[in-house]
Structure formats: C-alpha cells, structure tokens
Amino acid sequence: MNKNIAIVAGEPRSINSEIIAKSWKIIKKNQKKNIFIIGNYALIKKQLNILKIKIPIKKVHSIKIKRSPKFLEIFDVPFKFKKPFEKKNKETSKYILRCFDIAHDFAIKKSIKGFINCSINKKKTFGKKNIGVTEFLAKKNKVKGSEIMLIYNKKLSVVPLTTHVDIKNVAKKINYRFIKNKINSLNSGYYSIFKKKPKIAVLGLNPHNGESRADSEEKKIISPVIKLFKKNKQKIYGPFSSDTFFANNKILKYDVILGMYHDQVLTPFKTIFKFDACNITLGLKYFRVSPDHGTAEDIVGKKKANPFSLIRSIDFILNI
C-alpha cells in the first residue's frame, strides 16, 4: 500500500500552519518522509515567518513515492491573499475546496494512502447549513447517508448518529431505518480499520430515556433496533440514559459509544480526553482523518496552539 499521506492546510485564518510546523518538529524522522502538505506555499511561508517558527519547507508541483525527511514538501495550490491571516477573502472558499479536490483525486487514484485535513470554517467554505467535511466528502465519494463520524481515542471512541444537525431537528431525523443503516455502516467501517466488530453502547435521546412516556423514541425506535442487532449476535447494549453514563468507569468496556446527536457524545468525550483524539470518517473509499478541534481564531498568530491532536492524527493514519 502507498504510505504517502497528504495534509490539507485548511482555513488560512486559523492555527493550522502553527500546528503543522509544531507537529513537524515533534514527529519521527521515518514519519516525515511519508507526509506532504496540500496548500499555498507563499501563504504558509509568511504565516510561519510571523509566528517565528522555523522549519525547512519546499514547494513542489508533483508528488513522489519517496521524499526526503529533511524538508516538509508543500504541493502548491494557487491562492491570492493580501495578509497571511486576513479575516475576509472571497477566494478562500475556492482555495479550500480546490485543496480538497486535489486530496480527493490523489486518494481515489491511490497516489496517497489517505489524507488529514486541518480545520476549516464550515459556514464560509460550504455556505450551507449543517454541512461539514464529513458530509461533503461522503457526497464526493457517492456514499452520502452511509458516512460515520468516529471520534477516536485508544481507550474509547464515540459516534454521533446525527452530525451537524441543529438540536431542534434531531428527533425528526431519528427513525428505525436510519439508526439501523448507521449501525451497519459503523460495524463495517470499524471492522475495515480495526479488524474486529465493535462493542457498542447506545445512548437514549431524552432525559432519563423518556421513562415516563410510552411513546418515547427509546421505546418505539431505539430499543427495537438494538434488539434486532442482538438477535444477530451483535455486541450492542442500551439504550442508556446519557446524563450519568460518562461518569461511570464502565464506559471503557465498550469500543464505541453511539449517541443520538453531536454534543451528547463529543462534550463529555472532549472533557475526558481533551486533545488526545482524532476524527475519522468511516465509509469513504479512502482514509480521512482530522484533528478534533476547530480553527481557534481567538489564538491565531499567538503561538499558543496545541498540536497534539494533529500528531495523534498523523500517528493513527500512518499506522493503519
């Protein structure tokens, strides 16, 4: 298998160049020869000069099977800018999407093993409500609806059933078929990477699992799906009430905790593991990983960014 990994530089107004440079200083020499950046060379160079972070970078226009660990190669993507960390630039969205197109094409053609994308401003990039990189890449891979957002740590992983969906619309999205299809995708996607079927804990939607309602989503929808998979010898349990579930050490006996919505699982997960995690998209035709944080505009240019999640992403994708 091709071991080359691309890192998509992502949003210009972000901590991305900083964490890329900091990661480069920390990762092992044998990892460096398998990594290159997809982004604008001049932009990254100027951002690193402002940050006063020195690493050897090199502009390239093609990718090689083997590269020197002495330089961080940047596959140069055209981008017009006035200031390195400017707030508004009409070209930013086109630039980011072009970077994703290049990474996607390389991955589909097997020129790379997969890619890591650094954070973006979703609203500015996609311009549509409730669209993130997970949904965007699922559409490009023609697998929309089968994609899974797996937030991974060596001890535990979490999956939100609905990803970038407003809380007021979550209950409308949940139905028997939707949950069944997502669990099937989770099983197959998890197995393709980890070579085992996951032991899954499923959380309910409502406070205390809607215990006082005979027509709750837990009783009418979630429990019947769990029973179906149990009949097929799947290691799946629940639904559990989410208010106390993460306070119990028993969470570590599961491989994956499946929640009904984004913050139900990501908030407690990040409280426990902080930057020691990465975001993996299951169901694509290639490996896609990203650091588990956003653009962090409040600390842009301040040299305060933590590169740990990007380092975890690099370690993970190189060792798959």
SULPEDA-V557535 format. One line per field, one symbol per residue. psi: psi as a letter, one per 20 degrees, with the letter a starting at -180 (. if undefined). burial: + if it has 16 or more other C-alpha atoms within 10 Angstrom, else -. A space follows every 50 residues. Layout:
BEGIN
psi: ???
burial: ???
END
This chain:
BEGIN
psi: ppippqophbpgnajghghgghghhhrqgihhijprqoapghggghghgg ilooqoqppqjrqqhqqpihqopoopppppqgqhkqgpohiggggghggg ggggggghjkhqhaqpprqrogghghjqpkpahghghgghilkphiqpoo opqhhqqqppgpempqhiighhhprggggghhhghggggghhgikqpqop ppqrgrpkkkhjphkqhgghggghgghghhhkkpnpqaqqpihigiipii hiiqhpporhrfihhhghghhgicimrqopoqirjrppqqqlrbhlhijp jikjqpjghgghgggghhj.
burial: --++++++++++++++++++++++------+++++++++++++++-++-- ----+-++++--+---+-+-+++++++-+-+--++------++-++-+++ -+++-++---++++++++++++--++----+++++-++--+--+-+++++ +++--+++++++++-----+---+----++-++-++++++------++-+ ++++++--++-----++++-+++-++--+----+-+++++++---+---- +--+++++++++++++-+++----++++++++++-++++++++++----+ +---+-++++++++-++---
END
